[in-house]
């Protein structure tokens, strides 16, 4: 019988800070490169729009990158 490793957030915390993006989805590890500079500009612009809407309507919260430890 073959055992399949299921990755956890504790496993992610033990991985190196090497410029790659590590994330788990349903226990499976995915590795990707950092987003491109222009991607970050677009994300920032969308965040501003959502933050303004959220402040005006009091619906929800705009969070740029909550990660696994958001509140």
C-alpha positions, 0 to 999 in steps of 0.5 A: 500500500502506498502512503500519500503525504498530505501537506499541512500549514505547519509543513509550509512554515518549515519550507525555505523563504526562497522566493517561491510561493508554496501553498496547499490545496486539499493537502497537496503542495503547489509551488509557483514563482512570485507574481510579476510586478505588473500583476502586483499593480493590478492587485493594488488597484483592485484592492483600492476599489474594494476598500473604498466600496467596503468603507462606504457600504460597511459590507465586508473587508478588503484584504490584499493577501490574508494567507493562512493566518487571517482573522 
